[in-house]
Amino acid sequence: MRLRSAMAAVAGAVVLLVTLPSSASAANGQFRYTYQTYDGYEAVGFLNNPESGTCINIQGAASEPGSPAHAPKNRTDATAVVFLEANCEGDTFYSLRPGGGASDRLLLRSVLFS
């Protein structure tokens, strides 16, 4: 009888592990940024629950291909490091704490969440 109870407990634990979402691999919340459209208007782009530990190039139509976005707002629960260069490269970067933001002067082309 004890073996049956132990097996039931193990089976229950396995089911819980399989069904729990793996939120550890994503920053919970939204990351926002402003960019310029092809027509010259300002628009807001966003990333919902972005993946942690992976460089994300900012996608947004720009008047010139490769133009940087600006004014990032980190509304996630993870630290965001924004880079001026694509692919999270280069010496120009800035760290945004969870819930933090920056002015219109901060330019970015990629972001990495911890």
C-alpha positions as CSV (number, residue, x, y, z in Angstrom):
1,M,0.0,0.0,0.0
2,R,2.9,2.4,0.8
3,L,4.4,1.7,-2.6
4,R,1.2,2.6,-4.3
5,S,1.0,5.9,-2.4
6,A,4.6,6.7,-3.2
7,M,4.0,6.0,-6.9
8,A,0.9,8.2,-6.9
9,A,2.9,11.0,-5.3
10,V,5.7,10.7,-7.9
11,A,3.2,10.6,-10.7
12,G,1.5,13.7,-9.4
13,A,4.8,15.6,-9.1
14,V,5.7,14.7,-12.7
15,V,2.4,15.9,-13.9
16,L,2.9,19.2,-12.1
17,L,6.3,19.7,-13.5
18,V,5.1,19.1,-17.1
19,T,2.1,21.4,-16.8
20,L,3.8,24.4,-15.1
21,P,4.8,27.2,-17.5
22,S,8.5,27.8,-17.8
23,S,8.4,31.5,-16.9
24,A,12.0,31.4,-16.0
25,S,13.0,31.7,-19.6
26,A,11.0,34.9,-20.3
27,A,10.8,38.3,-18.9
28,N,7.2,38.9,-17.8
29,G,5.7,42.2,-19.0
30,Q,6.2,44.5,-21.9
31,F,9.1,46.4,-23.4
32,R,8.2,49.5,-25.3
33,Y,10.1,51.7,-27.7
34,T,9.4,54.5,-30.2
35,Y,10.5,54.5,-33.8
36,Q,9.9,56.5,-37.0
37,T,7.7,55.0,-39.7
38,Y,8.4,55.2,-43.5
39,D,6.0,58.2,-43.6
40,G,7.9,60.0,-40.9
41,Y,5.4,59.5,-38.1
42,E,6.4,58.3,-34.6
43,A,5.0,55.0,-33.6
44,V,5.3,52.8,-30.6
45,G,6.6,49.2,-30.8
46,F,6.6,46.6,-28.1
47,L,7.8,43.2,-27.1
48,N,5.4,41.1,-24.9
49,N,7.1,38.7,-22.5
50,P,10.4,38.7,-24.3
51,E,12.8,35.8,-24.1
52,S,15.6,36.1,-21.5
53,G,19.2,35.5,-22.4
54,T,18.6,36.0,-26.2
55,C,19.5,39.1,-28.1
56,I,16.5,40.7,-29.8
57,N,16.9,43.0,-32.7
58,I,14.3,45.8,-32.6
59,Q,11.9,45.4,-35.4
60,G,10.1,48.6,-36.6
61,A,9.7,50.3,-39.9
62,A,12.0,53.3,-40.2
63,S,12.3,56.1,-42.6
64,E,15.8,54.7,-43.3
65,P,16.6,51.0,-43.0
66,G,18.6,50.3,-39.9
67,S,17.5,53.6,-38.2
68,P,17.6,53.2,-34.4
69,A,14.6,53.3,-32.2
70,H,14.5,55.5,-29.1
71,A,12.9,56.2,-25.7
72,P,12.8,52.6,-24.4
73,K,10.5,51.7,-21.5
74,N,11.2,48.5,-19.6
75,R,7.9,47.3,-18.1
76,T,9.1,43.8,-17.5
77,D,10.3,42.1,-14.4
78,A,13.9,41.7,-15.7
79,T,16.8,44.0,-16.4
80,A,17.0,45.1,-20.0
81,V,20.3,46.0,-21.6
82,V,19.8,48.1,-24.8
83,F,22.5,48.4,-27.4
84,L,23.0,51.0,-30.1
85,E,24.2,48.3,-32.5
86,A,22.2,45.3,-33.8
87,N,22.9,41.8,-32.5
88,C,23.7,43.3,-29.0
89,E,27.2,44.2,-30.2
90,G,29.4,47.3,-29.6
91,D,30.6,49.4,-26.8
92,T,27.5,51.6,-26.6
93,F,24.9,50.1,-24.3
94,Y,22.6,51.1,-21.4
95,S,21.0,49.0,-18.6
96,L,17.3,49.6,-17.7
97,R,16.1,48.3,-14.4
98,P,12.7,46.5,-14.3
99,G,10.0,49.2,-14.5
100,G,12.5,51.8,-15.7
101,G,12.6,54.0,-18.8
102,A,14.9,56.4,-20.7
103,S,14.5,59.6,-22.5
104,D,14.0,60.2,-26.3
105,R,17.8,60.6,-26.6
106,L,18.6,57.0,-25.8
107,L,18.9,55.2,-29.2
108,L,18.7,51.4,-29.6
109,R,18.8,48.7,-32.2
110,S,18.8,45.6,-30.0
111,V,18.0,44.5,-26.4
112,L,19.0,41.6,-24.1
113,F,17.0,40.6,-21.0
114,S,18.5,39.0,-18.0
